[in-house]
Amino acid sequence: MMIERLIAELDSADAVPAEWRNAFLAVPRHVFLPARVWMDDEQGRPQPLSREEDPERWLRAVYRNAPVLIQFDDGTTRWPDTHGEVCTSSASKPDLVLSMLAALDVHDGHTVLEIGTGTGYTAALLAARLGAPNIITIEIDSGLATSARATLDASGLPVTVLTGHGAQGHPSKAPYDRVISTAAGRVDELPYSWVAQTRVGGVIVTPMRTDFGGSVALVRFTVDKDGLATGRVVGRIGFMALRGQRTPEWTLAHLDPDDPPPSAPPPPSNLGASPKTTMSDGPLAHAYPAASGNTNQPPTDRKHHLLWLLDPTNGS
Ligand SMILES: C[S@@+](CC[C@H](N)C(=O)[O-])C[C@H]1O[C@@H](n2cnc3c(N)ncnc32)[C@H](O)[C@@H]1O
């Protein structure tokens, strides 16, 4: 009943691709979620929620079209602490999962490599659609991998769950028809192993981020016979970074005023017409994908202000 209610909500936004309806109905989301989670409140602040303490609210919450947060700060911030800095694992928002799966364009018999197992829910949907033997999923956090493996097995969907760094892929079972990452790679660091391990004509769907502006693009690539992946942005989303590709925080306070930092190569000459696009996801963000923007003086008028671009990866 809860799945049907969620499907009705998603249907009203036309968010359930026909080819995913049966798999979506076959996989109960609550089975994959831990008993203790956090959900964002209306102000976007994470609030703890426990199945033992309030089973009805927990169940209603996990069947909302919302992300369910299951880990902060790589597990160092423990439930129910709400002071975690970064959410490092979640069950993604159902409409986002479905849009990524639709972009993946799977067909019967396809093999899929997923990066970022998390709860195992996306892997379960893939297994319900294509069969568990056709799915391999990699999770960097061993605790999450163990728990997802157990849930998938208990659900009769014995997907291969590997613990490891997804950026390396899993060469021994390559080539895959499809690769999907549910953690965002930085624009300048898309792991080439994913391209090398996808068959010619195969598809890679991945969120890609720049630090500057914090924008994440969902990108769909097709791999050609020369080992080149080309594609387009198919959506704008919020997504956590691949572990191993997180950029450290860096602000003006890190700069020594007596020791001028090395300067970066000059920006591209044509920065585009729209300042908003230029700032967050335009050419400037792509030229300096690890840079963060810092403004250290209030605007003197409403037209101009000084923007510092700081690149923690090279100190410029
Ligand atoms: C948004 S969550 C995944 C959602 C998941 N597909 C689901 O259905 O629950 C992203 C996951 O990617 C994992 N991750 C981050 N960096 C990774 C890496 N380098 N290799 C493998 N997994 C990684 C995180 O630990 C986290 O569990």
Ligand as a Chemical Component Dictionary entry (heavy atoms), coordinates in Angstrom:
data_LIG
# 
_chem_comp.id                   LIG 
_chem_comp.type                 NON-POLYMER 
_chem_comp.pdbx_formal_charge   0 
_chem_comp.three_letter_code    LIG 
# 
loop_
_chem_comp_atom.comp_id 
_chem_comp_atom.atom_id 
_chem_comp_atom.alt_atom_id 
_chem_comp_atom.type_symbol 
_chem_comp_atom.charge 
_chem_comp_atom.model_Cartn_x 
_chem_comp_atom.model_Cartn_y 
_chem_comp_atom.model_Cartn_z 
_chem_comp_atom.pdbx_ordinal 
LIG C1  C1  C 0  23.830 8.560 -2.523 1  
LIG S1  S1  S 1  24.589 7.171 -1.741 2  
LIG C2  C2  C 0  24.074 5.797 -2.700 3  
LIG C3  C3  C 0  22.640 5.520 -2.851 4  
LIG C4  C4  C 0  22.414 4.085 -3.197 5  
LIG N1  N1  N 0  22.593 3.815 -4.600 6  
LIG C5  C5  C 0  21.103 3.601 -2.661 7  
LIG O1  O1  O 0  20.275 3.135 -3.436 8  
LIG O2  O2  O -1 20.920 3.646 -1.442 9  
LIG C6  C6  C 0  26.290 7.240 -2.295 10 
LIG C7  C7  C 0  27.122 6.080 -1.807 11 
LIG O3  O3  O 0  28.351 6.100 -2.515 12 
LIG C8  C8  C 0  29.336 5.608 -1.629 13 
LIG N2  N2  N 0  30.644 6.025 -2.162 14 
LIG C9  C9  C 0  31.237 7.246 -2.060 15 
LIG N3  N3  N 0  32.443 7.227 -2.637 16 
LIG C10 C10 C 0  32.625 5.982 -3.130 17 
LIG C11 C11 C 0  33.688 5.353 -3.828 18 
LIG N4  N4  N 0  34.804 6.031 -4.126 19 
LIG N5  N5  N 0  33.540 4.049 -4.178 20 
LIG C12 C12 C 0  32.404 3.364 -3.851 21 
LIG N6  N6  N 0  31.369 3.904 -3.179 22 
LIG C13 C13 C 0  31.478 5.199 -2.819 23 
LIG C14 C14 C 0  28.980 6.248 -0.306 24 
LIG O4  O4  O 0  29.582 5.577 0.789  25 
LIG C15 C15 C 0  27.464 6.153 -0.330 26 
LIG O5  O5  O 0  27.002 4.992 0.324  27 
# 
loop_
_chem_comp_bond.comp_id 
_chem_comp_bond.atom_id_1 
_chem_comp_bond.atom_id_2 
_chem_comp_bond.value_order 
_chem_comp_bond.pdbx_ordinal 
LIG C1  S1  SING 1  
LIG S1  C2  SING 2  
LIG S1  C6  SING 3  
LIG C2  C3  SING 4  
LIG C3  C4  SING 5  
LIG C4  N1  SING 6  
LIG C4  C5  SING 7  
LIG C5  O1  DOUB 8  
LIG C5  O2  SING 9  
LIG C6  C7  SING 10 
LIG C7  O3  SING 11 
LIG C7  C15 SING 12 
LIG O3  C8  SING 13 
LIG C8  N2  SING 14 
LIG C8  C14 SING 15 
LIG N2  C9  SING 16 
LIG N2  C13 SING 17 
LIG C9  N3  DOUB 18 
LIG N3  C10 SING 19 
LIG C10 C11 SING 20 
LIG C10 C13 DOUB 21 
LIG C11 N4  SING 22 
LIG C11 N5  DOUB 23 
LIG N5  C12 SING 24 
LIG C12 N6  DOUB 25 
LIG N6  C13 SING 26 
LIG C14 O4  SING 27 
LIG C14 C15 SING 28 
LIG C15 O5  SING 29 
# 
